[in-house]
Amino acid sequence: MAARVLRLFPGPAEEVALAGLYVADALHSLGSASAPFVYASFVGSLDGRIALQDGEASRLPVEITSENDFRLFLELQAQADCLVTHGGYLRDLAAGRLDDVLQIGTRAMDRDLVRWREENGLAAQPAVVIASASLDFPIPQSVIREKQRVLIATGRQAPRDRVDALRARGYPVIVAGDGASVEGAPLVRELGNLGFRSVYLLTGPRMLSTMLRDGMLSRLYLTIAHRVVGGESFHTMAAGPRLEGAGRLRLSSLYYDSAAPDGAGQWFARFEPLRPV
């Protein structure tokens, strides 16, 4: 039986199909070159864990993963002109510590999303923007095989020799910040100048924080698995200085999945940042 979830907000409560839940948001149509629509997603536990530190790598706790959440992740990815990832993910991917999630249509469960992209005028695969301060990462073979457009984003103080080497290999390098790290506002501005209208952040706490701090985040999708994970070394959704007013968000939709993960249940929540008044 196809998965179904219960819409709790906005009311009235109604049972709906899981498949198609997020593509119905039509994120690809909400932005423009002058104001790209920037969105992020996380899955976390009741105690706020989005990742556990495992040696040099961080990993998603297996207790909070589910096929239902992954389907919605793929629906968000399908609506993107470009995916923003980071050098740490590419290093972990090359080492076999993480799975490759940079393409649409490589699994039976998302073949329909390939057709959806085509029907909605999007490229076969989203472009990949790699944010990195060190510029020390490999380009995944899957990205080369799928002929995805690749761009590098870094700060003005990034190693000049590595910037030159990447440009010599044919990869455009975007300078998006005055320090070594990428900053939200200049990155979004440069991506808009390149014609990207829908930008999906496949990054982590630091990128979410800079996007919120710079007022660049358009929407946050959050899956909250009904599990308490624990663990002494972990990551939460934001990093760096306190966000204060920039961290205000308002709930715009909430769905309840009673079956996954592992019978515990989870919420699928959507939030809109509140702009300063």
C-alpha positions in Angstrom: 0.0 0.0 0.0 1.3 3.5 -0.9 2.4 5.5 2.1 -0.1 8.0 3.5 0.3 10.8 6.1 -2.0 12.9 8.1 -2.0 16.6 7.5 -2.3 18.3 10.9 -1.7 22.0 9.9 -3.2 23.9 8.3 -6.5 22.2 9.2 -8.8 20.6 8.9 -6.9 17.3 9.4 -6.9 15.1 6.3 -5.1 11.9 5.2 -3.1 12.4 2.0 -0.6 10.5 -0.1 3.1 10.9 0.8 4.3 10.7 -2.8 3.9 14.1 -4.4 3.6 15.9 -1.1 6.6 18.2 -1.6 6.7 18.5 -5.4 3.2 20.1 -5.0 5.0 23.1 -3.5 6.5 23.9 -7.0 9.7 25.4 -5.5 11.2 25.7 -9.0 8.6 28.4 -9.8 9.0 30.5 -6.7 12.4 32.2 -7.3 14.0 34.3 -10.0 17.5 35.2 -11.1 17.2 38.4 -9.0 15.9 36.6 -6.0 16.6 32.8 -6.0 14.4 30.6 -3.8 16.8 29.0 -1.3 15.7 26.1 0.7 17.2 23.5 3.1 16.1 20.3 4.8 17.2 18.4 7.8 16.1 15.2 9.6 16.6 15.2 13.3 15.7 13.4 16.5 13.6 14.6 19.4 16.8 15.5 21.2 18.0 17.6 18.3 20.6 15.3 16.8 21.0 15.7 13.0 24.4 13.8 12.9 26.7 11.8 15.1 30.5 12.2 15.0 32.1 8.9 14.0 35.9 9.4 14.0 36.7 11.9 11.2 33.2 11.6 9.6 29.8 12.6 10.8 26.9 10.4 9.9 23.1 10.5 10.0 21.9 8.3 12.9 20.4 5.2 11.5 17.6 5.4 14.1 16.0 8.5 12.4 16.3 7.4 8.7 13.3 6.1 6.8 12.3 5.5 3.2 9.4 7.9 3.6 11.7 10.8 4.6 14.1 9.9 1.8 11.3 10.1 -0.8 10.5 13.6 0.4 14.2 14.5 0.3 14.3 13.4 -3.4 11.2 15.5 -4.2 13.0 18.5 -2.8 16.1 17.7 -4.8 14.0 17.3 -8.0 12.9 20.9 -7.8 16.4 22.4 -7.7 18.3 24.2 -10.4 21.4 23.6 -8.3 22.4 21.7 -5.3 24.9 23.3 -2.8 27.1 20.7 -1.2 30.5 21.0 0.6 34.0 19.6 0.5 33.6 17.5 3.6 30.7 15.6 2.1 32.8 14.9 -1.1 35.7 13.7 0.9 33.5 11.3 2.9 31.8 10.2 -0.3 35.2 9.3 -1.8 36.2 7.4 1.3 33.0 5.3 1.2 31.6 6.8 4.4 28.5 8.4 2.9 26.1 7.6 0.1 25.9 9.5 -3.2 22.8 11.7 -3.3 23.8 14.1 -6.0 21.6 12.7 -8.8 17.9 12.2 -9.6 16.5 9.1 -11.1 19.2 6.6 -10.1 16.8 4.5 -7.9 13.5 2.9 -8.6 11.7 5.2 -6.1 12.6 8.4 -7.9 12.3 7.5 -11.6 9.1 9.5 -11.8 10.9 12.6 -10.7 13.1 12.5 -13.8 9.9 12.8 -15.8 8.7 15.5 -13.5 11.9 17.6 -14.2 11.5 17.2 -17.9 7.8 18.1 -17.8 8.6 21.2 -15.8 11.4 22.5 -18.0 14.3 21.7 -15.7 17.7 20.2 -16.8 18.0 16.4 -16.6 20.2 16.8 -13.5 20.7 19.8 -11.2 24.0 21.6 -11.2 26.3 21.0 -8.3 27.9 23.9 -6.3 30.7 22.9 -4.0 31.3 25.2 -1.1 34.7 24.9 0.4 37.3 27.0 2.3 40.2 24.6 1.8 39.3 23.6 -1.8 40.6 20.1 -0.9 38.1 17.6 -2.3 37.7 15.2 -5.2 35.0 15.7 -7.9 32.7 12.6 -7.7 32.7 10.2 -10.7 28.9 10.2 -10.7 28.8 14.0 -11.3 31.3 13.5 -14.3 29.3 10.6 -15.6 26.0 12.4 -15.5 27.6 15.5 -17.1 26.3 17.8 -14.3 27.4 21.4 -14.3 29.9 21.9 -11.5 30.8 25.2 -9.8 33.1 25.9 -6.9 32.3 28.5 -4.2 34.8 29.8 -1.8 36.0 32.9 0.1 38.4 35.6 -1.0 41.1 34.2 1.3 41.0 30.7 -0.2 44.4 29.2 -1.3 45.2 30.9 -4.6 47.1 28.0 -6.0 44.0 25.7 -5.6 41.7 28.4 -7.1 44.0 28.6 -10.1 44.2 24.8 -10.4 40.4 24.4 -10.4 39.9 27.1 -13.0 42.6 25.4 -15.1 40.5 22.2 -15.0 37.5 24.2 -16.4 35.6 24.6 -13.1 34.2 28.2 -12.5 35.2 29.5 -9.0 32.7 31.8 -7.3 34.1 34.2 -4.7 31.4 34.4 -2.1 32.8 36.0 1.1 35.7 38.1 2.2 37.2 35.5 4.5 38.0 31.8 3.7 34.5 30.5 4.2 31.5 30.9 2.0 28.9 33.5 3.1 25.2 33.4 2.4 24.4 36.7 0.7 27.2 36.8 -1.7 26.7 33.2 -2.7 23.0 33.6 -3.4 23.7 36.8 -5.3 26.3 35.1 -7.5 24.1 32.1 -8.1 21.3 34.4 -9.2 23.6 36.2 -11.6 24.3 32.8 -13.2 20.6 32.2 -13.7 19.8 29.8 -10.9 16.3 30.3 -9.5 15.9 27.4 -7.1 18.8 26.5 -4.8 18.7 23.4 -2.5 21.2 23.4 0.4 22.7 19.9 0.9 25.1 21.3 3.4 25.1 21.5 7.2 24.8 23.8 10.2 27.3 26.5 9.1 25.6 27.1 5.8 22.2 27.2 7.3 23.4 29.7 9.9 25.0 32.0 7.3 21.9 31.9 5.2 19.6 32.7 8.1 22.0 35.4 9.4 22.1 37.1 5.9 18.3 36.7 5.4 18.8 34.5 2.4 16.9 31.3 3.4 13.4 31.1 1.8 12.2 27.9 3.5 13.2 25.1 5.9 11.9 21.6 5.7 12.4 19.6 8.9 11.6 15.9 9.6 11.5 15.2 13.3 11.7 11.5 14.0 10.1 10.4 17.3 13.3 8.9 18.7 15.7 10.1 21.4 19.2 9.3 20.0 21.7 10.5 22.7 25.4 10.3 22.1 28.2 12.5 23.4 29.5 13.9 20.1 26.8 15.2 17.8 25.7 18.0 15.5 22.6 20.1 15.6 21.0 22.3 12.9 22.9 25.6 13.5 26.5 26.5 14.3 28.4 29.6 15.2 27.2 32.8 17.1 23.7 33.1 18.3 21.2 33.9 15.5 18.8 35.9 17.7 16.2 37.6 15.5 17.5 36.0 12.3 16.5 32.6 13.7 12.8 33.3 13.9 10.7 30.9 11.8 6.9 30.3 11.4 5.3 26.9 10.9 3.5 26.8 7.5 2.6 23.1 7.3 2.8 19.9 9.5 2.2 16.3 8.5 2.2 13.2 10.7 3.6 9.8 9.5 2.6 7.2 12.1 4.5 4.3 10.5 8.1 5.4 10.0 10.8 5.2 11.2 10.5 1.7 12.7 6.9 2.3 13.9 7.9 5.3 16.1 6.4 8.0 13.8 7.7 11.3 12.6 6.6 14.8 11.7 7.2 16.5 8.4 7.3 20.3 9.1 7.7 23.3 6.8 8.9 26.6 8.1 9.1 30.1 6.6 11.7 32.6 8.0 10.2 35.7 9.5 11.9 38.8 8.0 13.0 41.6 10.3 10.3 44.2 11.0 
